[in-house]
Amino acid sequence: MDAESSAIIVLVTTSTQEEAEKIGRMLIEAKLAACTNIVSGIRSIFRWDNNISVENECLMLIKTTQKRFAELESAVRQQHSYSVPEIVALPVVAGSESYLNWVRGETDK
């Protein structure tokens, strides 16, 4: 299997569950992701504009492939309310082959 078809998990935080659901649905409809999990109730602590902030957020766990990442990133940026959204991709180093085949199939153009 080539690197382009390797599965990845993309982490994206949003300010609300509604925003996460809107972005998640858009990614699935566009076949940019096979699945999006939304974890509500996280607390994020970060420095922004030289101040330490503590905010309630939602975390999206987006399953896709390396070859779909650039389009996924662009789509998230267009829909996201943050000026600098978190969009971080992590490699999947191992997993159920049938699940990974499903991810590849669901994100194939």
BAMIMAR-599823 format. One record per residue: residue number from 1; x, y, z of N, C-alpha, C, O, CB in turn. Coordinates in steps of 0.05 Angstrom, whole numbers, plus 5000, padded with zeros to 4 digits. Glycine has a CB too. Example, Ala and Ser with C-alpha at 12.3 -4.5 7.8 and 13.67 -1.06 7.14 Angstrom:
BEGIN
1  5264  4886  5156  5246  4910  5156  5264  4934  5156  5285  4934  5169  5226  4911  5181
2  5257  4955  5142  5273  4979  5143  5258  5001  5157  5268  5023  5161  5282  4988  5114
This chain:
BEGIN
1  5017  4976  5000  5000  5000  5000  5018  5025  5000  5038  5026  5015  4981  5000  5025
2  5011  5045  4984  5026  5069  4982  5019  5088  5005  4998  5085  5018  5022  5083  4955
3  5037  5107  5011  5033  5125  5033  5008  5142  5030  4995  5149  5049  5057  5144  5036
4  5001  5149  5005  4977  5165  5000  4952  5152  5010  4933  5166  5018  4975  5171  4970
5  4950  5126  5009  4925  5112  5017  4926  5104  5046  4908  5091  5056  4921  5088  5000
6  4947  5112  5061  4949  5106  5089  4928  5121  5105  4922  5145  5099  4977  5113  5100
7  4916  5107  5124  4896  5120  5141  4909  5139  5161  4931  5134  5170  4879  5099  5156
8  4895  5161  5166  4904  5180  5186  4880  5188  5204  4857  5185  5196  4917  5206  5173
9  4886  5199  5227  4866  5210  5244  4872  5240  5247  4894  5247  5254  4864  5196  5272
10  4852  5257  5241  4856  5285  5242  4841  5296  5267  4817  5290  5270  4846  5299  5216
11  4855  5311  5283  4844  5323  5307  4836  5352  5301  4853  5367  5290  4864  5322  5331
12  4812  5359  5307  4802  5387  5303  4786  5394  5328  4768  5379  5336  4785  5390  5276
13  4791  5417  5340  4774  5426  5362  4755  5448  5351  4762  5463  5333  4792  5437  5385
14  4732  5449  5363  4712  5469  5356  4701  5482  5382  4704  5471  5404  4689  5457  5339
15  4688  5504  5379  4677  5518  5402  4651  5506  5412  4644  5509  5436  4673  5548  5396
16  4636  5493  5394  4610  5481  5402  4606  5454  5389  4619  5448  5369  4587  5500  5395
17  4588  5439  5400  4581  5413  5388  4567  5417  5362  4571  5402  5343  4563  5397  5407
18  4551  5438  5360  4537  5444  5335  4557  5449  5312  4553  5440  5289  4518  5468  5338
19  4578  5464  5318  4598  5470  5297  4612  5444  5289  4617  5439  5266  4619  5490  5308
20  4619  5427  5309  4632  5401  5303  4614  5384  5285  4623  5372  5266  4639  5387  5329
21  4588  5383  5291  4569  5367  5276  4566  5378  5247  4565  5362  5228  4542  5366  5289
22  4566  5404  5244  4564  5417  5218  4588  5410  5201  4586  5402  5178  4561  5447  5220
23  4612  5412  5213  4637  5406  5198  4638  5376  5192  4645  5368  5170  4661  5415  5215
24  4631  5360  5212  4632  5331  5209  4614  5322  5186  4622  5306  5169  4625  5317  5234
25  4590  5331  5186  4570  5324  5165  4581  5332  5137  4579  5317  5118  4543  5336  5170
26  4592  5356  5135  4602  5366  5110  4625  5348  5100  4626  5342  5076  4612  5395  5113
27  4643  5340  5118  4665  5323  5111  4656  5295  5101  4667  5285  5081  4684  5319  5134
28  4636  5284  5114  4625  5258  5106  4611  5261  5079  4615  5244  5061  4606  5247  5127
29  4594  5281  5075  4580  5285  5050  4599  5288  5027  4594  5279  5005  4561  5309  5052
30  4622  5302  5031  4642  5307  5010  4661  5284  5007  4679  5285  4990  4657  5332  5017
31  4657  5262  5022  4675  5239  5021  4704  5246  5028  4723  5233  5019  4674  5226  4994
32  4707  5267  5044  4734  5274  5054  4741  5259  5079  4764  5259  5087  4735  5304  5059
33  4721  5247  5092  4725  5231  5116  4706  5207  5115  4685  5209  5104  4721  5248  5142
34  4714  5185  5128  4697  5162  5130  4680  5163  5155  4658  5153  5156  4714  5136  5130
35  4691  5176  5176  4677  5177  5202  4688  5200  5218  4712  5206  5216  4681  5150  5218
36  4671  5213  5233  4679  5234  5251  4667  5228  5278  4642  5226  5281  4671  5262  5241
37  4683  5226  5299  4674  5224  5326  4676  5251  5339  4695  5266  5334  4690  5203  5343
38  4656  5258  5355  4656  5284  5369  4656  5279  5399  4638  5266  5410  4631  5301  5361
39  4676  5290  5412  4678  5287  5441  4672  5314  5454  4688  5333  5450  4707  5276  5450
40  4650  5316  5468  4642  5341  5480  4654  5343  5508  4662  5323  5520  4611  5343  5482
41  4654  5368  5518  4662  5372  5546  4691  5372  5552  4699  5367  5574  4649  5352  5562
42  4708  5378  5532  4737  5380  5538  4743  5408  5547  4729  5427  5539  4754  5371  5514
43  4764  5411  5563  4774  5437  5571  4801  5441  5559  4819  5424  5561  4775  5440  5603
44  4805  5463  5545  4830  5469  5532  4843  5493  5546  4830  5513  5552  4826  5475  5502
45  4868  5490  5551  4884  5512  5563  4906  5519  5543  4921  5501  5535  4896  5504  5592
46  4907  5544  5535  4926  5552  5515  4933  5582  5517  4919  5597  5530  4915  5546  5486
47  4955  5590  5504  4962  5618  5503  4953  5629  5477  4959  5618  5456  4993  5621  5507
48  4938  5652  5478  4929  5666  5454  4931  5695  5459  4921  5705  5480  4899  5657  5447
49  4943  5710  5441  4947  5739  5444  4960  5746  5471  4952  5765  5484  4920  5753  5441
50  4980  5730  5478  4996  5734  5502  4980  5731  5528  4989  5739  5549  5007  5762  5502
51  4957  5718  5527  4941  5712  5550  4936  5682  5552  4934  5669  5531  4914  5728  5550
52  4935  5672  5576  4928  5644  5580  4897  5642  5580  4884  5656  5596  4940  5632  5606
53  4887  5625  5563  4858  5621  5561  4850  5593  5570  4866  5574  5566  4848  5627  5532
54  4827  5590  5581  4815  5564  5588  4787  5564  5576  4770  5581  5584  4814  5559  5620
55  4782  5546  5558  4757  5546  5543  4745  5518  5542  4759  5498  5543  4761  5556  5515
56  4718  5516  5541  4704  5491  5535  4704  5488  5505  4699  5507  5490  4675  5492  5547
57  4711  5464  5496  4711  5458  5468  4701  5430  5463  4696  5414  5481  4739  5462  5456
58  4698  5423  5438  4693  5396  5429  4717  5387  5412  4730  5403  5399  4666  5394  5411
59  4723  5361  5414  4745  5350  5399  4733  5331  5378  4718  5313  5384  4764  5335  5417
60  4741  5336  5353  4734  5318  5331  4756  5299  5325  4780  5307  5323  4726  5335  5306
61  4750  5273  5322  4769  5253  5314  4760  5244  5286  4740  5230  5283  4771  5228  5334
62  4774  5252  5266  4765  5249  5238  4783  5227  5225  4807  5229  5224  4767  5275  5222
63  4769  5206  5215  4784  5185  5201  4783  5189  5171  4762  5191  5159  4772  5157  5209
64  4807  5190  5159  4809  5195  5130  4835  5182  5121  4847  5166  5134  4809  5225  5124
65  4844  5190  5097  4870  5180  5086  4888  5204  5081  4879  5227  5079  4865  5164  5060
66  4914  5198  5079  4934  5218  5073  4927  5234  5048  4931  5258  5047  4961  5206  5071
67  4918  5220  5027  4913  5234  5001  4890  5253  5003  4888  5271  4986  4908  5214  4980
68  4872  5251  5023  4849  5269  5025  4855  5292  5045  4838  5310  5048  4825  5253  5035
69  4878  5292  5058  4884  5311  5079  4883  5340  5069  4870  5357  5082  4910  5306  5091
70  4896  5347  5047  4897  5375  5038  4869  5386  5033  4863  5408  5041  4914  5377  5013
71  4852  5370  5020  4825  5379  5015  4809  5381  5040  4793  5400  5044  4811  5360  4995
72  4813  5362  5058  4799  5363  5084  4807  5388  5100  4790  5401  5111  4805  5337  5101
73  4833  5393  5101  4843  5417  5115  4830  5442  5104  4821  5460  5119  4873  5419  5114
74  4829  5445  5078  4818  5468  5065  4788  5471  5071  4779  5493  5078  4822  5467  5034
75  4774  5449  5070  4745  5449  5076  4740  5457  5106  4721  5472  5111  4732  5422  5071
76  4756  5446  5124  4752  5453  5152  4758  5483  5156  4743  5497  5170  4772  5437  5170
77  4779  5493  5144  4786  5522  5147  4763  5540  5137  4757  5560  5149  4811  5528  5131
78  4750  5532  5115  4728  5548  5104  4704  5548  5122  4689  5569  5123  4720  5537  5077
79  4699  5527  5137  4675  5525  5154  4679  5532  5183  4660  5537  5198  4664  5497  5153
80  4704  5533  5192  4711  5536  5220  4708  5565  5230  4714  5584  5215  4739  5526  5226
81  4700  5569  5254  4697  5596  5266  4723  5608  5276  4724  5632  5280  4676  5595  5288
82  4743  5591  5281  4768  5601  5292  4786  5612  5269  4785  5601  5247  4784  5579  5307
83  4801  5633  5274  4819  5644  5254  4843  5625  5251  4855  5624  5229  4829  5672  5262
84  4850  5610  5271  4872  5591  5270  4862  5564  5283  4868  5559  5306  4898  5601  5285
85  4847  5549  5267  4836  5524  5279  4858  5503  5282  4877  5502  5266  4814  5513  5262
86  4855  5486  5302  4872  5463  5305  4864  5442  5284  4842  5433  5283  4870  5450  5334
87  4884  5435  5267  4880  5414  5247  4906  5398  5247  4925  5406  5234  4873  5426  5218
88  4906  5376  5261  4931  5360  5265  4926  5332  5257  4907  5319  5266  4940  5362  5295
89  4942  5321  5239  4939  5294  5229  4959  5275  5243  4983  5282  5246  4943  5292  5198
90  4949  5252  5251  4965  5232  5264  4964  5206  5247  4943  5199  5237  4956  5226  5293
91  4987  5192  5244  4987  5168  5228  4973  5145  5243  4974  5144  5268  5015  5160  5220
92  4960  5128  5228  4950  5103  5240  4972  5082  5234  4976  5074  5211  4922  5094  5228
93  4985  5072  5255  5007  5054  5251  4998  5025  5249  5013  5008  5238  5027  5056  5274
94  4974  5019  5259  4963  4992  5257  4934  4993  5262  4924  5012  5275  4977  4972  5277
95  4919  4974  5252  4890  4973  5256  4878  4949  5242  4891  4935  5227  4877  4999  5247
96  4853  4945  5247  4837  4924  5234  4837  4929  5204  4828  4950  5195  4808  4923  5245
97  4847  4910  5189  4850  4914  5160  4822  4919  5147  4820  4935  5128  4863  4890  5147
98  4802  4905  5157  4775  4910  5146  4765  4938  5151  4753  4950  5134  4755  4889  5157
99  4771  4949  5175  4763  4976  5181  4779  4996  5164  4768  5015  5153  4767  4982  5211
100  4805  4992  5162  4822  5010  5146  4814  5009  5116  4815  5030  5103  4851  5003  5149
101  4806  4986  5106  4796  4984  5079  4770  5000  5076  4766  5013  5055  4791  4954  5071
102  4753  4999  5096  4728  5014  5096  4735  5044  5094  4722  5059  5079  4711  5008  5121
103  4754  5054  5111  4762  5082  5111  4771  5090  5083  4763  5110  5072  4784  5088  5132
104  4788  5073  5071  4798  5079  5044  4775  5080  5024  4774  5098  5007  4819  5058  5035
105  4757  5061  5025  4734  5060  5007  4716  5084  5010  4706  5094  4989  4719  5035  5011
106  4710  5092  5034  4692  5114  5039  4703  5142  5031  4688  5161  5026  4685  5115  5068
107  4730  5143  5029  4743  5169  5022  4754  5169  4993  4767  5188  4985  4765  5175  5042
108  4748  5147  4979  4758  5146  4951  4740  5163  4934  4715  5162  4936  4758  5116  4941
109  4752  5179  4916  4736  5198  4899  4720  5182  4879  4705  5194  4863  4755  5217  4884
